[in-house]
Amino acid sequence: MAPAPKKGFHILLVEDEPVIRELVRSMLSDGVVQVECAANGAEGLRLARTQPFDLILLDVVLPQLDGITVCRMLKSDPSTAAVPLYMLTAKAKKSDMEAATRAGADGYIHKPFRGAELMELVEKLRGEPGQ
């Protein structure tokens, strides 16, 4: 008997640095996991509100709308509030992490990040640890 097909997992990455966008996309995309990217906060907010995502990775420092503002808006919107949202940023001060937590972020990943760290997060959220 063939194993059941894996459910797709859709990630929104909101990141203004093209190199990081491509790195994360190539690291996580595997045919089951799809990574959609936005280059600024306004585009990320629009995408998050118009498509279903299983995870949002959000930089803090972004053009147009900063990540803390985008996080606050998404977490206050009933249609996106339940989507896990992790800040992916070089801002590592305690006050930055506290601001993200107050805005509703579910977690905080520091740049430079390890590829394994992102893959473990995706596996955990997909309910498939150790893959």
C-alpha positions in Angstrom: 0.0 0.0 0.0 1.4 3.4 -1.0 1.9 6.0 1.7 -0.6 8.8 1.9 0.6 11.9 0.0 2.0 14.6 2.2 -0.2 17.7 2.7 1.3 20.8 1.2 2.8 23.5 3.4 2.7 27.1 2.3 5.2 29.6 3.8 5.2 33.4 3.3 8.6 34.9 3.7 8.6 38.7 4.0 12.2 39.8 3.5 13.7 42.8 1.7 17.2 41.2 1.0 17.1 39.2 -2.3 19.9 36.9 -1.2 18.1 35.8 2.0 14.8 35.4 0.1 16.5 33.0 -2.4 18.5 31.2 0.3 15.3 30.5 2.4 13.3 29.5 -0.7 16.0 27.1 -2.0 16.5 25.7 1.6 12.9 25.0 2.3 11.1 24.4 -1.0 10.9 20.7 -1.7 7.7 20.1 -3.8 5.6 19.8 -0.6 6.8 22.9 1.1 6.2 26.1 -1.0 7.8 29.4 -0.2 6.2 32.6 -1.5 8.2 35.8 -1.0 7.4 39.4 -0.5 10.0 42.2 -0.6 8.3 44.7 1.6 5.9 44.9 4.5 2.9 46.2 2.4 3.3 43.3 -0.1 3.6 40.8 2.7 0.5 42.1 4.4 -1.5 41.9 1.1 -0.3 38.4 0.4 -1.0 37.2 3.9 -4.6 38.5 3.7 -5.3 37.0 0.2 -3.8 33.5 0.4 -3.8 30.9 3.1 -0.4 30.3 4.7 0.8 27.7 7.2 3.7 29.9 8.4 4.8 33.5 8.1 8.5 34.4 8.4 8.8 38.2 8.8 11.8 40.5 8.9 11.6 43.4 11.3 13.3 46.0 9.2 11.3 46.3 5.9 10.5 49.1 3.4 6.9 50.5 3.4 5.7 48.8 6.6 8.0 47.5 9.3 7.7 43.9 10.4 6.4 44.8 13.9 3.5 46.8 12.4 2.8 44.0 9.9 2.8 41.4 12.7 0.5 43.5 14.9 -1.9 43.9 11.9 -1.9 40.2 11.0 -2.4 39.1 14.6 -5.3 41.4 15.1 -7.0 40.2 12.0 -9.2 37.1 12.7 -8.5 35.7 9.2 -4.7 35.6 9.9 -4.4 35.6 13.7 -3.9 31.8 14.0 -1.1 31.6 11.4 2.2 30.9 13.2 4.3 34.0 12.7 8.1 34.1 13.4 10.3 37.1 13.2 13.4 36.4 11.1 15.8 39.2 11.8 19.2 40.6 12.8 17.5 42.8 15.5 18.6 40.9 18.6 18.2 43.3 21.5 15.9 42.3 24.3 13.7 45.3 23.5 13.3 44.1 19.9 12.2 40.7 21.0 9.8 42.2 23.5 8.3 44.4 20.8 7.8 41.4 18.6 6.2 39.4 21.4 3.8 42.3 22.2 2.9 42.5 18.5 1.9 38.8 18.7 4.9 37.0 17.2 5.0 33.3 18.0 8.8 33.2 17.9 12.0 34.9 17.0 14.8 33.6 14.7 18.0 35.5 14.7 20.1 36.2 11.6 22.4 34.7 10.8 20.3 31.7 11.2 21.1 28.0 10.7 19.3 26.2 7.8 18.6 23.3 10.2 16.8 25.8 12.5 14.3 26.7 9.8 13.9 23.2 8.7 13.2 22.0 12.2 10.6 24.7 12.6 8.8 23.7 9.4 8.9 20.0 10.5 7.5 20.8 13.9 4.7 22.9 12.5 3.9 20.2 9.9 3.8 17.6 12.7 6.6 15.6 11.1 9.6 15.7 13.5 12.8 14.1 12.5 12.2 14.1 8.7 
